Amino acid sequence: MDEDQFKTPLFDAMVALAESRKVSFHTPGHKSGKGISTRFRKFVGPRIFSIDLTTLDEVDSLQAPKGVIKEAQTLAASAYGADRSFFLINGTTGGNHAQVLTACSPNDTVLVARNAHKSVMAGLIFSGAKPIFYLPLVDEELKMTLNVTTEATLAAIDANPQAKVLLLTSPNYYGICADLKEIVPYAHKKGLTVLVDEAHGPHLRFHPDLPPSAMDVDVDLAVQSTHKIIGGMTQASMLHAKGPRVDMTALAAVLKLVQSTSPSYILMASLDLARMQMATEGKALLDKAIRLAQEAREKINKTPGLFCFDSAVCKSRFRGMGGLDVTKLTITVRDLGLSGYEVSRLLNTRFGIQVEMADPFNVLVIVSIGDRKDDLNRLVDALREIAKESRGNRPFSFGKIGLPPFGRPAGLSPREAFFSELQYIPLAEAKGRISAEIVTVYPPGIPLLVPGEQVTEEIIEYVTEMSQLGATIDGLDAQNSTIAVVK
Ligand SMILES: Cc1ncc(COP(=O)(O)O)c(C=O)c1O
């Protein structure tokens, strides 16, 4: 192991500065917590405020790092196998904006796997790039959007020789990865720069039983939500860059544009420490998380009415994927006669267990380095109880609701549509009109409509029914009944 990986230069400098007890006549206004509300200080304790710092010589500047932040980012690059790594304080959202803005000029053609997060679509609006979307594989039985197949990706590359950039999301929310090992060399051979939204994969590199990370297979730019899966605090992410296709100067300049000039040092320290933790003990920590997840999976699969797919199912049934992050447990509950939403609600209200998300047929559980055996046992026991009580129910049916539909391309780029003259009309009358908004049903947060896409009958029906079921819809008015379209 590289002994340097035990170092935490940013955190150390922050602690040293806090302990020096210098008098502060600078931001933040709470002055090391002396001005913070008493309730807040009583609950969290006083020390956290002493490291809520601002850009000062002792702790460097995220906008122009040349001291401890530079050192911390260099250690992160080394741990992640990148040429350069950048700390992000607005999550992978900010990283997706930055990677699209760096790799794409206005009117460049970008091949985008359609299972992209809203932040990718926002990056397309900002940049003025022209996406050509292609579809992920779906599993009709589980009513789940999987990832893109290698076959579909290579076909999209071949059919669009003008494309400059390929943008993939891997792993997806359920831990299902695209086969980057196969896709990346082909894309590079065809002259494409490859960007990966790896929000759900900051741990992959640290365990051989997990699918390869983007940097391991020479992806050019990848963004990871350190906060989602490992030890980063919420909003703390990293962007990694590698190879000759990335203009590092341009990337650093873009990050200066999209990131706050007052970055949270607490978030950045959590990145420094999370990297140290994974680089020095990630394998052991993940050994445990993987074991806990696998044991729970086996028990769930022995429970009548429940199903939790594993790597073998991923290989045999979800053809063309690049493997499964086994720390994600997608628990299919439909044979209990309950929806994923209902099981999620029961787990929460009766058993005090909160899952990551639910969809019509499944609940998704993230098992991480923070979980203990007791936590997983409690989950399994609760699921067994729910299953026992549901015995004899008919499988849950969602009426005619199917898989989420997507809008149709209509010749306008996301940016052109977003900045067009708009009209707000009832969703029920929007068939055939061009959306000016990103419309997303949560979960899993994949947009149904991107600005520039035509609204279809299926989308209107789907949004209406999901809205009635209580799903969260983003991009419409508060009643989910009005949509912004191009006039
Ligand atoms: C695939 C994917 N990309 C990007 C994001 C945004 O990441 P963040 O919350 O770190 O901004 C999410 C959030 O759920 C996501 O699931």
The ligand as an SDF file (V2000), in Angstrom:
LIG
                    3D

 16 16  0  0  0  0  0  0  0  0999 V2000
  -27.1790    8.5680  -11.5230 C   0  0  0  0  0  0  0  0  0  0  0  0
  -27.1330    9.8450  -10.7580 C   0  0  0  0  0  0  0  0  0  0  0  0
  -26.4040   10.8610  -11.2100 N   0  0  0  0  0  0  0  0  0  0  0  0
  -26.3160   12.0360  -10.5540 C   0  0  0  0  0  0  0  0  0  0  0  0
  -27.0070   12.2310   -9.3870 C   0  0  0  0  0  0  0  0  0  0  0  0
  -26.8770   13.5400   -8.6830 C   0  0  0  0  0  0  0  0  0  0  0  0
  -25.9200   13.3700   -7.6840 O   0  0  0  0  0  0  0  0  0  0  0  0
  -25.7950   14.3280   -6.4270 P   0  0  0  0  0  0  0  0  0  0  0  0
  -26.9610   14.0550   -5.5540 O   0  0  0  0  0  0  0  0  0  0  0  0
  -24.4840   13.9120   -5.8260 O   0  0  0  0  0  0  0  0  0  0  0  0
  -25.7630   15.7260   -6.9340 O   0  0  0  0  0  0  0  0  0  0  0  0
  -27.8080   11.2050   -8.8720 C   0  0  0  0  0  0  0  0  0  0  0  0
  -28.5960   11.4040   -7.6440 C   0  0  0  0  0  0  0  0  0  0  0  0
  -29.4170   10.6440   -7.2590 O   0  0  0  0  0  0  0  0  0  0  0  0
  -27.8720    9.9800   -9.5710 C   0  0  0  0  0  0  0  0  0  0  0  0
  -28.6270    8.9580   -9.1130 O   0  0  0  0  0  0  0  0  0  0  0  0
  1  2  1  0
  2  3  1  0
  2 15  2  0
  3  4  2  0
  4  5  1  0
  5  6  1  0
  5 12  2  0
  6  7  1  0
  7  8  1  0
  8  9  2  0
  8 10  1  0
  8 11  1  0
 12 13  1  0
 12 15  1  0
 13 14  2  0
 15 16  1  0
M  END
$$$$
